[in-house]
Amino acid sequence: MNKNTFRYDITGLMSGMMLLIVSTAGLAEEGNSPDKYLQPGDFTHDDYAMITDHKAEYNDCLNEKAATAIENQTDPRQVVNTAMHACAGILEDLNRRMTDRNVLPAFRQGYIRKVNTEGANNVLRAVMMAMANRESSREE
């Protein structure tokens, strides 16, 4: 598999997860006018803490689930996909909380997409490295 095909496959996995997470993004916003949205510059300390706590929880979950899934699967993309599905609830909760706080939809969706993409890429790198190390130790 060449590099471009691999990148496309991972992008497909991530976009599928984002569809699941962002599909209900506009439901709670009906009736809100854009001037009432909470802008990132207006976040309180608690808002930042909630956002960063969810990001850390999601990344920890991905790492934990990938470490478990790596034992049963040989394809790193499947490992990441399994971890992402297992941890999707964390991003869904973040989406709900940010919607409840009436965070600007474009920021909310972009931030969740960023957390999802960065987390998936980081865990994919770690999984590929672990699989390569495991394979090289078998050859010795």
C-alpha positions, 0 to 999 in steps of 0.5 A: 500500500502506498503512502497516499492510499494509507492516508486516504484510508485513515481519513475515511476512518476519521471522517466516519467518526466525525459524521457520528459526532457532529451529525446532531450538532445543530439540534440544540441550537435552533432558536439561538441567534449568532450574537448570543453564541459564546466566543472562544475569547469569552470562555471562563476558566471552567470552560477551558478546564472542561474542554481540556479535560475532555481532550485529555480523557479522549487521548487517554481512552484512545491509548488504552483501547488501542493497547488492548486492541493491538493484541487481537488485530494485525492492521493498525487502521483497525486498531485505531478504528476500534479505539475511536469507536470505543472512545466516541462517547467522550467527544459526543459528551464534549459536543453536548457540553459545548452546545449547552454552553452555546459555544459558537458552532464553527469553533465547536465543530472545528475543535472536536474535529481537531481533537479527533484527528490529532488523537487518531494520528497520534495513536496510529503512530504509536500503534505502528511503532509498537507493531514494528517493534513487535515484528522486529523482536520476532525476527531476532 
